Amino acid sequence: MGWFDGFPFTSKEERERRKKEFEKRIAPFGVDEQREKLKVTLGELFPKIEPTEAMFAYFDAKDAYTKKETSEEGKMVAIMKLRRQKWVNRQNESIIIRLIELESEITSLDEYPTAEDVLDGLFLE
């Protein structure tokens, strides 16, 4: 990264490399395909939340989760990211973290977690 008149800049190649790294971390099975599965699951889990808002919170938390060495470190950073969202209470936080954890375990989109999978085993109020 370089500086020009006090503003950081990156080359087109560097921006493209970072974008690809981000997409691989967030959607290893294809951005469009995985986003559609995610949209359905989040829509069922949070029907009163705007889909774009729910996806933004999810991607922000998942990006933080996937950048850490261990799942426990990732979980703590992801929780901190989620707490910045006004609509995310403790119950919603648990749901999103559970979805991130389940999604990180799948080996294909055929195994993508449903809302039922996410809620199964969570002790919600």
N, C-alpha and C positions, 0 to 999 in steps of 0.2 A: 504494500500500500504506500502511496506517496502523498505528499502534501502540496497544494497549490494555493497560494494566498490564504493560508490558514485553514483550508477545507481539505478533508481527506478525499482521495479518489482512488478508485481501483480500475484496472483495465477491464475491458469487455470480457476477456478470457477468464480473469479472476472472478468476476461476477457470475459468469456462466458455470465455472467450477464450483463455486459456493452454492449456487442454485441446485446443481445436480447432487451435491452432497446432502443438502437439506431434503430434497425430494427422496433420495434413497433412504435417509433416516426415517422420514415421516411416512412415506408410502412405498415400501419396497416391492409391492406387487403392481405398481403402476398408479400414477397420480389420479387419473380420471376414474379408473375402475375402483380403486380403494376409496376415493372420495364419495362415490355413489353409495357404496356399502355403508360408509360412515354416516352419510346424510340420513339414510333410513334409520340406522340404529339410534343416532342422536335425536332424530325426530320422534321416535317412540319413547325415548327416555325423558326428553324435555319438550313436550308438545307445546308448551306456552312460551318457549324461548325462540326468538328469531333464529332460523337455521344458520345464518352467517355468523351470528354472535356465538352460538354454541360451537361452531366449527373453529372459529378464531381461538376461543378459550382452549379447546382441545388441542389444536396444533401448537399453540404456545407452550402448553404443558408437556405435550409429547416431545417437542423439540428439546426442552430442558431435560426431560427424562432420558432421552436417548444420548445426550451428550456426556453423561456421567459414566464413570467406571463401573459402578455397581448399581443394582436396581434400588437399593435403599437410598443411596445418594441421589439418584435420579428422582425417586419418589419425593424426597424432601424438597428438592428444587422445584419440581412440578407443582407441589402443594403451594409453595410460595407464589408461583406464577398465577395459580388459580385464585388465590386470595385477593388478587388485585382486581378481579372481576366482580362488579357489584351484585350480579345475580347469583353468584356461586356461594351457596351456604355450605355448611359442613356435610350435609347429605349429598348435595350435588357434587361436591369435591370428591367424596368417596366413590360415587358412581363413575366420574370421569377417570379417576385413578384406576379403578377396577377395569374399565374399558381399555385403558392404555396397557395395563398389565396383560390382559387377555390377548389383545392384539399383538403384543410383542412375542407371544408364544406360538402364533399360528405359522404354518408353513405354506399355506396357499389361501387364496381368497375364498375358496369353498368352505374353509373353516372359520370365516369371519364371524366374530361374536354377535349374537343377536341381543336385543334388549333383555330378553329372558335370561340369557347366559350371564349378562352383566349383573342383573339383580339377584340371581341365584346365589345364595350364600352370604349376601350382604345383610347386615343387621341394621335396618333403617328404622327410624322413628315413625 
